[in-house]
Amino acid sequence: MDDIWLVVGVVSSVIMLGALIYLQKHSPNILKVPAQWVAVAALPIVVVLFAGGYITKFSGFGIMLESTLNAPISATTKLIDNSIISDIRGNEKESVTALRNLSRQQKLETRYLRFVSGRSVYLDVAVAEYLASLPNLYFLEVVDATGKFICILPIETFVTDGAQNAFDNAKIASFVAALARDEVPFVFAQSANTTSLISSTDLVSVLKTMRNEQIKYIGIVSPNGQYLGAAIKSDIEHKIADSVLLERRP
């Protein structure tokens, strides 16, 4: 199908080029600058090349077009940043001390917590204090001892029904116990998101997957399964919108 549209684009460009050459010859006042009609004639094939993923950028004849729709998510989305706390220590005192040493700004900016499945070092009291002290958490990430992705748990999983910013201590204790037994996806089957995509997946395909599965977050992994970070649905939608609405650059 892509090849058919490529042929259509080429034929359309040839027809337009022929028509504009005719106008240039018989009505030269209509087209005074050759580069203008060459650029116009080239537009159909350029558009098809963009749509088919053959190119992501075009510059020439005084115009610049760019598309990130078909670029890998790893090249367009920042998956790892300073918004994550990836090491919650096993000793309760050390864990809580590290949390309390964070600045107010750091607490506000923290979006994710990462846990390693199979460890029995986490304490539910310490985890509960982390959740209560970090008001802007999106989700908890769970990986295995080798860094492979296991699942994502939205923070709503632990919020007490009817009480804003209050957490269910029983669910937190269940989570810590499930971590120790390496059973988080099974214990939290209703809320655990185990879907992941490789880092070479393009933005449109990422968004399609997230919409089909009705999820807000998705794990992004390397070709060998190493967890690279999570993509957020709202961020992907904004990037696609920016690409479509990209203004001409000077």
N, C-alpha and C positions, 0 to 999 in steps of 0.2 A: 504493500500500500504506500509506503514512504517513497519507493522508487517511482510509482505512478505519479505522485504529486511532484516529484522532482522533474519528471518529464514535462508535466503540465506547466511548471514554472519556467523551464527552459523555453518551451514553445511560446508561452505568453510573452517572455522577454524578447524573443526573436521577432514576433509579430509587432510588438510595440516599437522595437528598434526600427523595423522596416517602415512602419507608419510615420515615425518621427523623422527618419531620413527623407521620406517623401515630402513631408512638410518643410523640412529644411531646404530642400531643393526648389520647391515650387512656391513656398511662402516664407522666405528667409526672415521676414520681420517678426514672425511668430516666435521663432526660436533663435535668439541672437547668440547665445553662448552654447557651444557644442556640449560642454560638460553637463549642462543642465538636462538635456534630453537623454544623454547616455545614462545619467543617474536614475532618471525616471524609468527608462526601459529596463534597468537592472533590478528595480525594486521587486518584481514578482519572484524572480529566482532567489533573491536575498531572503525574502520572507519565507519561502519554502525551505531554504537551507536552515533557517532558524528553527522553524516548526519541526523539521525532521531531525534536529539535533546534530546536523553536519557541521555547523559552526555556532559559536556563542558570541562572536564579536565581528563587526564589520566597520571599516573606516575607509572612506574614499569619496571623491566628488563633493567634498565639503560637508559630508554627513557622517555621523557616527551612531551605530546601533550596537546595543549590547544586551545579552540575555544570560541570566544565571539559572534559568528554569531547568536546564539539563546538566548543570554542573554538579559534581558530587557534593553531598551534604558536608563532608569533611572540609571542603574548600570554601564553603559559604557560611558555615555556622560554627561559632565558638563553643566547642563541647566541654572543654575543661577550663575553668576559670577560678577566681578567688571566692566564689560563692559556695564552696563546698568544704565541709569538714570531713576528711576521709580517715581520720585516726582518732577514734574514741577509745581511750586506753582502758584496760581491764580493771585496774585498781580503782575502786570507787573514789578514793580521795584524789588520786591523780586526775581522773576524769573530770571531777567537779572543779578542781583547782584550775585546770586548763580552761574550762568553760568560763569561770568567773574572772579569769585574766583577760578575756576578750573585751575589747572596747565596745561601747554602745553601738558605734557605727558598724563594727564587724558583726555584731549580733543581728543588726538590722539587715545586713547584706547577705547573710548566710541563707542559702536557698535549699541545700541538700545535705543529708547526712549519709555517709557510706558505712556499711557494716560488712564484715567478712563472715560468711556462713561456715558452720562447723566449729566455731570458737565458743567456748563456755566461759569466757572472761567477762562478758558484759553483765552489768547489774541493772535490774529494772529501775531501781531508785535513781541511778545516774542518768539512764536514758530518759526517764520522766522529767528530770530537771533540764536536760537539753531541750526537750520538746517545749517545755514551758518557758524557757529563756530565749528561744529563737522564734520571734513572732511571724517571720516571713518565710517559713519553711514551705517548700512545695511537695517534697516527697523524700522517702528513704530509699537508698540504693542498696542492693544486696549482691555481692560478688562472692566467688569461691576463693579458696586460698591461693589460686594461681592468677587471680584477676579476671576470670571469665564471668560474664554477665549471668545473673540468675533471675532477678526480677526488680521491679520498682513498686513501691507501696506509696500511693498518694497519702498525704498527711491526714486527709479526711478519714482514713481508716481508723485513726486513733482518737478522733474527736468524740467527746461524749454527746450523745443526742440531746439537742435542745439547749446545750450550754456552749456558748461561743468561747473559743480559746481554752476550753477545759478538756483534759485528756482522760481517757478511760485507763485507769491503772491496771485493770485486769487484762486488757488487750495488750498493753505494754509488756506485762509479765509473760503473756502468751507468746509475744514476739521474741523476747529474749530466750525463752525456752525453745522455741522453734529454731532459732539461730543455732543453739548448741546442738540440736539434733539434726541440723541441715534439712529442715522440713518447712521452711517459710512458705514456698509456693503452694504446699498442700494445706497447711494450717490456715492460710489466708487466701484460699482459692478464689473467693468471690471478689477480692480487690487487688490481688497481686497481678501485675502486668509483666508477663514473661516474653513479650514480643520484642524482637531485636532485628535490626537491619545492618548490613555491612556498610562501611563508610563510603563506598563508591556509589551508593544509591542516590539518584537525583532527587531534588526537592519535591517535584510533583509526585513522584512515586512514594516518597515518605509521607506526604500529606494524604494521598489516597489510602495508604495502609492505615494511617491513624483514624481517618474518617470511617473506613470500613469496619474497624474494630472498636470504634467509639472510645478512643483513648486520648488523653491530653499529653502524655509523655511516652517516649519510646527509646529503648536502648540502642546505641550505635556502637558497633563492634568492628574490630579489624578483621581481615580475611581469616585469621586463625582463631577468632573468637574472643580476643582480648577486649575488655570493656573500655571504650574511649570516652563515654559520657552520654548524657541524655539529650534528645531533641525535644523541644516544647512546641506543641501545636500552634499556639498563638505566634511564636517567633517565626515558624515556617510560613504561616499565612502572610505575615508582614513582609517577609523577604520576597515571596512570590508577587505580592502586590507592588512592592518597590520595583521589581524587575519589569513588570508589565507597564508601570507608569513612569519608567525611567525617562527623564528629560534629556534633551540633546545637550551634550557637553561641549564646552568651548574648545 
